[in-house]
Amino acid sequence: MKMHLTVNPGMAHINYIATIVPLSNEASALFRQGKFAEAEKKHIEVLALKELDFGRDDTKVAITLNDLGETQLKLNKLDAAEENLRRAVTIWEADDKLGVDAAIARESLAQKYKSDEAKALRVRGSSSVLCGNNDCPANKVPGKVELLKLEDMKACKFCKSVFYCSENCRSIDWTGRHKRLCRVSPRTI
């Protein structure tokens, strides 16, 4: 078993464990409870602390930017969400070895865009993408997110800009979310 041990932690590490992690957990709990305005305030507080301790381009900052952006999407604060998600994507694309974190942020950001822009964002710099169904069972296993090859995915039948791992995920997302957002669905033609 491999273990990481910090023998003489610096102040940034101590602050991270003692202050930032509990605040971040609180923000996530508020999000799960649907208290998005309160979650946004906590995420902003966490972001300021992480930037102070680790700098603006640290992957720990990108995690909070992504969480903040997703919260702002729920609050319909689309411009703020876009700014934070774009920053998260930029940080992760520069650092993310597996592409998973960048794919997650690209998927969140793509939900804001029209079909052509969304498709371009989802596939930018990678031949692997996430299932567009936010509730995909493959992405609900803690610590395990599946990136799938684009050619194995099923696209939205109308806009062709959201990709799914299965027909079931495409159907679930259509009724639960994407139908309202799809720019070329039968209801908008």
PLY file of the C-alpha trace (Angstrom):
ply
format ascii 1.0
element vertex 189
property float x
property float y
property float z
element edge 188
property int vertex1
property int vertex2
end_header
0.00 0.00 0.00
1.34 3.40 -1.01
0.94 6.25 1.47
1.76 9.94 1.21
2.94 11.49 4.46
3.81 15.13 5.02
6.45 15.22 7.76
6.76 18.96 8.27
3.70 20.51 6.66
3.85 24.17 5.72
1.22 26.69 6.67
-0.58 26.28 3.33
-1.00 22.54 3.95
-2.15 23.08 7.55
-4.65 25.74 6.42
-5.85 23.41 3.66
-6.61 20.55 6.07
-7.95 22.66 8.94
-9.95 25.31 7.08
-10.35 24.79 3.36
-11.38 21.11 3.28
-14.22 21.55 5.83
-15.49 24.67 3.99
-15.35 22.84 0.68
-17.25 19.88 2.14
-19.86 22.28 3.50
-20.26 23.90 0.06
-20.71 20.47 -1.55
-23.31 19.48 1.05
-25.25 22.69 0.41
-25.16 21.98 -3.34
-26.50 18.45 -2.83
-29.31 19.89 -0.67
-30.26 22.27 -3.49
-29.16 25.36 -1.52
-27.28 26.78 -4.49
-27.00 30.43 -3.37
-25.45 29.35 -0.06
-23.20 26.85 -1.83
-22.00 29.58 -4.20
-20.95 31.80 -1.28
-19.00 28.93 0.31
-17.31 28.04 -2.99
-16.26 31.69 -3.43
-14.81 31.68 0.08
-12.94 28.41 -0.61
-11.66 29.77 -3.93
-10.18 32.88 -2.27
-8.41 30.76 0.35
-7.02 28.30 -2.20
-5.76 31.09 -4.47
-4.05 32.72 -1.50
-2.37 29.49 -0.36
-1.64 27.75 -3.68
-1.78 30.40 -6.43
-4.29 30.98 -9.20
-3.17 28.11 -11.45
-3.11 25.21 -8.99
-5.28 22.16 -9.68
-6.85 22.57 -6.22
-8.12 25.95 -7.47
-9.47 24.29 -10.64
-11.54 21.88 -8.54
-13.24 24.77 -6.78
-13.66 26.73 -10.03
-15.46 23.74 -11.52
-17.69 23.32 -8.44
-18.43 27.05 -8.41
-19.22 27.04 -12.13
-21.60 24.10 -11.78
-23.32 25.87 -8.89
-23.64 29.05 -10.95
-25.18 27.05 -13.80
-27.87 25.94 -11.35
-28.40 29.60 -10.37
-28.62 30.57 -14.07
-25.57 32.84 -13.65
-24.34 31.79 -17.05
-21.61 34.40 -17.61
-20.02 33.80 -14.20
-20.29 30.03 -14.70
-18.62 30.29 -18.09
-15.73 32.35 -16.71
-15.07 29.92 -13.85
-15.45 26.77 -15.93
-13.17 28.14 -18.67
-10.51 28.88 -16.05
-10.86 25.36 -14.65
-10.50 23.85 -18.14
-7.38 25.94 -18.81
-5.71 24.85 -15.56
-6.58 21.18 -16.07
-5.58 21.09 -19.71
-2.16 22.36 -18.67
-1.78 19.78 -15.87
-4.24 16.89 -16.15
-2.38 13.74 -17.17
-5.47 11.59 -17.76
-7.78 14.26 -19.18
-10.59 13.35 -16.78
-10.81 16.63 -14.87
-10.61 18.73 -18.03
-13.36 16.58 -19.60
-15.60 17.12 -16.58
-15.16 20.90 -16.75
-15.62 20.93 -20.55
-18.90 18.99 -20.17
-20.19 21.45 -17.56
-19.20 24.41 -19.74
-20.66 22.88 -22.90
-24.12 22.73 -21.29
-24.27 26.52 -21.63
-23.66 26.61 -25.39
-25.51 26.11 -28.65
-24.92 22.84 -30.43
-21.87 23.61 -32.62
-20.01 25.45 -29.86
-20.93 22.78 -27.31
-19.69 19.96 -29.51
-16.41 21.77 -30.16
-15.90 22.28 -26.42
-16.69 18.68 -25.50
-14.18 17.21 -27.93
-11.46 19.89 -27.73
-8.05 18.35 -27.39
-9.31 14.83 -26.75
-10.79 11.85 -28.53
-12.40 10.82 -25.23
-15.39 12.45 -23.58
-17.77 11.99 -20.65
-21.28 10.68 -20.99
-23.56 13.71 -21.29
-26.01 12.24 -18.78
-25.11 13.86 -15.46
-26.62 10.83 -13.71
-24.78 8.20 -15.78
-24.16 5.17 -13.54
-20.62 4.86 -14.94
-19.74 8.26 -13.47
-21.32 7.77 -10.05
-18.63 5.48 -8.65
-16.58 7.60 -6.21
-13.07 8.20 -7.49
-13.80 6.64 -10.89
-14.95 8.60 -13.91
-15.04 6.90 -17.29
-13.83 8.68 -20.38
-15.19 7.02 -23.49
-13.98 7.08 -27.07
-16.00 9.53 -29.12
-16.63 6.97 -31.88
-18.30 4.64 -29.31
-20.72 7.31 -28.09
-24.31 8.01 -29.13
-24.95 11.65 -30.03
-28.18 13.57 -29.49
-30.30 12.71 -32.52
-31.09 16.38 -33.14
-28.18 18.67 -32.27
-25.43 16.01 -32.44
-23.50 17.97 -29.81
-24.06 15.92 -26.65
-22.66 12.41 -26.42
-23.91 9.43 -24.40
-22.48 6.04 -23.48
-25.78 4.26 -24.22
-29.26 4.70 -25.63
-30.57 4.51 -22.05
-28.41 7.47 -20.92
-29.44 9.44 -24.02
-33.13 8.82 -23.24
-32.80 9.67 -19.53
-30.93 12.92 -20.25
-33.40 13.89 -22.99
-36.37 13.81 -20.64
-34.49 15.09 -17.59
-32.40 17.92 -19.00
-31.33 18.11 -22.62
-34.78 18.54 -24.24
-35.04 22.01 -22.65
-31.57 22.96 -23.90
-31.43 21.30 -27.32
-31.31 24.05 -29.94
-32.60 21.92 -32.84
-35.09 19.55 -31.25
-38.52 19.08 -32.87
-40.06 21.53 -30.43
-37.75 24.33 -31.73
-38.07 23.53 -35.45
0 1
1 2
2 3
3 4
4 5
5 6
6 7
7 8
8 9
9 10
10 11
11 12
12 13
13 14
14 15
15 16
16 17
17 18
18 19
19 20
20 21
21 22
22 23
23 24
24 25
25 26
26 27
27 28
28 29
29 30
30 31
31 32
32 33
33 34
34 35
35 36
36 37
37 38
38 39
39 40
40 41
41 42
42 43
43 44
44 45
45 46
46 47
47 48
48 49
49 50
50 51
51 52
52 53
53 54
54 55
55 56
56 57
57 58
58 59
59 60
60 61
61 62
62 63
63 64
64 65
65 66
66 67
67 68
68 69
69 70
70 71
71 72
72 73
73 74
74 75
75 76
76 77
77 78
78 79
79 80
80 81
81 82
82 83
83 84
84 85
85 86
86 87
87 88
88 89
89 90
90 91
91 92
92 93
93 94
94 95
95 96
96 97
97 98
98 99
99 100
100 101
101 102
102 103
103 104
104 105
105 106
106 107
107 108
108 109
109 110
110 111
111 112
112 113
113 114
114 115
115 116
116 117
117 118
118 119
119 120
120 121
121 122
122 123
123 124
124 125
125 126
126 127
127 128
128 129
129 130
130 131
131 132
132 133
133 134
134 135
135 136
136 137
137 138
138 139
139 140
140 141
141 142
142 143
143 144
144 145
145 146
146 147
147 148
148 149
149 150
150 151
151 152
152 153
153 154
154 155
155 156
156 157
157 158
158 159
159 160
160 161
161 162
162 163
163 164
164 165
165 166
166 167
167 168
168 169
169 170
170 171
171 172
172 173
173 174
174 175
175 176
176 177
177 178
178 179
179 180
180 181
181 182
182 183
183 184
184 185
185 186
186 187
187 188
